[in-house]
């Protein structure tokens, strides 16, 4: 049973730097994920640390925080049927080398770290992540 959901998507600094925002947004909209809200922001390392807190115990945590705060990012609320799963499928595997053809990370990812996009991994995290960037 499908239902309309929202999920968070981030176009990361490497993709913003290469002016890929429109290409990536087009992939979402062509695959029935509406962009409900979108904004380009720059976050601090502290904000990145808060956002990625769930990964705090992992060895890549510090690099992740440095990277996400290294340049402008585009944060979006995507909306559509089963949006969390749909977005993750469109993004492809974390490592672009392992990603399926025509996924965002296969098309634009540079490395496992600079993989162009982030997407929420569950409905619960989507809500938290959307609130993190779009709390009014």
C-alpha positions as a Markdown table, in Angstrom:
| # | Residue | x | y | z |
|---|---|---|---|---|
| 1 | Unk | 0.0 | 0.0 | 0.0 |
| 2 | Unk | 1.5 | 3.3 | -1.1 |
| 3 | Unk | 1.1 | 6.5 | 0.7 |
| 4 | Unk | 2.2 | 10.1 | 0.3 |
| 5 | Unk | 5.2 | 10.9 | 2.4 |
| 6 | Unk | 7.8 | 13.6 | 2.8 |
| 7 | Unk | 11.6 | 13.1 | 3.0 |
| 8 | Unk | 14.6 | 15.3 | 3.2 |
| 9 | Unk | 17.1 | 15.5 | 0.4 |
| 10 | Unk | 20.4 | 17.4 | 0.5 |
| 11 | Unk | 22.4 | 18.4 | -2.6 |
| 12 | Unk | 25.9 | 18.3 | -1.1 |
| 13 | Unk | 28.7 | 20.8 | -1.6 |
| 14 | Unk | 30.4 | 18.9 | -4.4 |
| 15 | Unk | 27.3 | 18.9 | -6.5 |
| 16 | Unk | 26.4 | 22.5 | -5.7 |
| 17 | Unk | 29.9 | 23.6 | -6.6 |
| 18 | Unk | 29.5 | 21.8 | -10.0 |
| 19 | Unk | 26.1 | 23.5 | -10.6 |
| 20 | Unk | 24.2 | 20.2 | -10.6 |
| 21 | Unk | 21.2 | 21.5 | -8.6 |
| 22 | Unk | 18.8 | 21.7 | -11.6 |
| 23 | Unk | 19.9 | 18.3 | -13.0 |
| 24 | Unk | 19.3 | 16.6 | -9.7 |
| 25 | Unk | 16.0 | 18.4 | -9.0 |
| 26 | Unk | 14.9 | 17.3 | -12.5 |
| 27 | Unk | 15.6 | 13.7 | -11.7 |
| 28 | Unk | 13.3 | 14.0 | -8.6 |
| 29 | Unk | 10.5 | 15.7 | -10.4 |
| 30 | Unk | 10.6 | 13.3 | -13.4 |
| 31 | Unk | 10.3 | 10.5 | -11.0 |
| 32 | Unk | 7.1 | 11.8 | -9.3 |
| 33 | Unk | 8.8 | 13.4 | -6.3 |
| 34 | Unk | 7.6 | 16.9 | -5.9 |
| 35 | Unk | 9.9 | 19.5 | -4.4 |
| 36 | Unk | 7.7 | 21.0 | -1.6 |
| 37 | Unk | 10.4 | 23.4 | -0.3 |
| 38 | Unk | 13.9 | 24.1 | -1.3 |
| 39 | Unk | 16.6 | 26.5 | -0.1 |
| 40 | Unk | 20.3 | 27.0 | -0.5 |
| 41 | Unk | 22.1 | 27.5 | 2.8 |
| 42 | Unk | 25.6 | 27.2 | 4.3 |
| 43 | Unk | 25.8 | 25.4 | 7.7 |
| 44 | Unk | 28.4 | 25.6 | 10.3 |
| 45 | Unk | 30.5 | 22.6 | 11.4 |
| 46 | Unk | 28.5 | 22.6 | 14.7 |
| 47 | Unk | 25.2 | 22.4 | 12.8 |
| 48 | Unk | 26.6 | 19.6 | 10.7 |
| 49 | Unk | 27.7 | 17.8 | 13.8 |
| 50 | Unk | 24.2 | 18.1 | 15.2 |
| 51 | Unk | 22.6 | 16.9 | 12.0 |
| 52 | Unk | 24.9 | 13.9 | 11.7 |
| 53 | Unk | 24.8 | 13.1 | 15.4 |
| 54 | Unk | 23.5 | 9.6 | 14.6 |
| 55 | Unk | 26.9 | 8.8 | 13.1 |
| 56 | Unk | 28.9 | 10.3 | 16.0 |
| 57 | Unk | 30.6 | 7.0 | 16.9 |
| 58 | Unk | 31.7 | 6.2 | 13.3 |
| 59 | Unk | 35.3 | 6.9 | 12.1 |
| 60 | Unk | 34.1 | 9.0 | 9.2 |
| 61 | Unk | 32.0 | 11.3 | 11.4 |
| 62 | Unk | 34.4 | 14.3 | 11.6 |
| 63 | Unk | 35.1 | 14.2 | 7.9 |
| 64 | Unk | 31.4 | 14.1 | 7.2 |
| 65 | Unk | 30.8 | 17.2 | 9.3 |
| 66 | Unk | 33.7 | 19.0 | 7.7 |
| 67 | Unk | 32.5 | 18.2 | 4.3 |
| 68 | Unk | 28.8 | 19.1 | 4.8 |
| 69 | Unk | 29.8 | 22.5 | 6.2 |
| 70 | Unk | 32.5 | 23.1 | 3.5 |
| 71 | Unk | 30.3 | 25.0 | 1.1 |
| 72 | Unk | 26.7 | 25.8 | 0.2 |
| 73 | Unk | 24.1 | 23.0 | 0.2 |
| 74 | Unk | 20.6 | 22.8 | -1.1 |
| 75 | Unk | 18.1 | 21.3 | 1.3 |
| 76 | Unk | 14.7 | 20.1 | 0.0 |
| 77 | Unk | 11.5 | 18.5 | 1.2 |
| 78 | Unk | 10.5 | 16.0 | -1.3 |
| 79 | Unk | 7.0 | 14.7 | -1.4 |
| 80 | Unk | 5.4 | 11.7 | -3.2 |
| 81 | Unk | 4.3 | 8.1 | -2.9 |
| 82 | Unk | 6.7 | 6.2 | -0.6 |
| 83 | Unk | 9.0 | 9.2 | -0.8 |
| 84 | Unk | 11.7 | 7.8 | 1.5 |
| 85 | Unk | 12.2 | 4.6 | -0.5 |
| 86 | Unk | 11.7 | 6.4 | -3.8 |
| 87 | Unk | 14.4 | 8.9 | -3.0 |
| 88 | Unk | 16.9 | 6.3 | -1.8 |
| 89 | Unk | 16.4 | 4.3 | -5.0 |
| 90 | Unk | 17.0 | 7.4 | -7.1 |
| 91 | Unk | 20.1 | 8.3 | -5.1 |
| 92 | Unk | 21.8 | 4.9 | -5.5 |
| 93 | Unk | 24.4 | 3.2 | -3.3 |
| 94 | Unk | 26.5 | 5.4 | -1.0 |
| 95 | Unk | 29.6 | 4.5 | -3.0 |
| 96 | Unk | 29.1 | 5.8 | -6.5 |
| 97 | Unk | 31.1 | 2.9 | -7.9 |
| 98 | Unk | 28.5 | 0.5 | -6.5 |
| 99 | Unk | 25.5 | 2.6 | -7.5 |
| 100 | Unk | 23.1 | 1.4 | -10.3 |
| 101 | Unk | 23.3 | 3.1 | -13.7 |
| 102 | Unk | 21.4 | 6.4 | -14.0 |
| 103 | Unk | 21.1 | 6.9 | -10.2 |
| 104 | Unk | 22.2 | 10.3 | -9.0 |
| 105 | Unk | 25.3 | 9.0 | -7.3 |
| 106 | Unk | 26.3 | 7.0 | -10.4 |
| 107 | Unk | 25.8 | 10.0 | -12.6 |
| 108 | Unk | 27.3 | 12.7 | -10.3 |
| 109 | Unk | 29.1 | 11.2 | -7.3 |
| 110 | Unk | 32.8 | 11.7 | -7.1 |
| 111 | Unk | 33.6 | 9.4 | -4.2 |
| 112 | Unk | 32.1 | 7.6 | -1.2 |
| 113 | Unk | 32.4 | 10.9 | 0.7 |
| 114 | Unk | 31.6 | 13.3 | -2.2 |
| 115 | Unk | 28.5 | 11.4 | -3.3 |
| 116 | Unk | 26.5 | 14.5 | -4.2 |
| 117 | Unk | 23.3 | 13.8 | -2.3 |
| 118 | Unk | 21.9 | 12.8 | 1.1 |
| 119 | Unk | 18.4 | 11.4 | 1.7 |
| 120 | Unk | 16.6 | 10.4 | 4.9 |
| 121 | Unk | 16.8 | 6.6 | 5.6 |
| 122 | Unk | 13.5 | 6.2 | 7.4 |
| 123 | Unk | 10.1 | 8.0 | 7.9 |
| 124 | Unk | 11.2 | 8.8 | 11.5 |
| 125 | Unk | 14.5 | 10.3 | 10.4 |
| 126 | Unk | 12.8 | 12.1 | 7.5 |
| 127 | Unk | 10.6 | 14.0 | 10.1 |
| 128 | Unk | 13.6 | 14.8 | 12.3 |
| 129 | Unk | 15.7 | 15.9 | 9.4 |
| 130 | Unk | 13.0 | 18.1 | 7.8 |
| 131 | Unk | 12.4 | 19.7 | 11.2 |
| 132 | Unk | 16.2 | 20.3 | 11.5 |
| 133 | Unk | 16.3 | 22.4 | 8.4 |
| 134 | Unk | 12.7 | 23.7 | 8.0 |
| 135 | Unk | 11.5 | 24.4 | 11.6 |
| 136 | Unk | 9.4 | 27.5 | 11.3 |
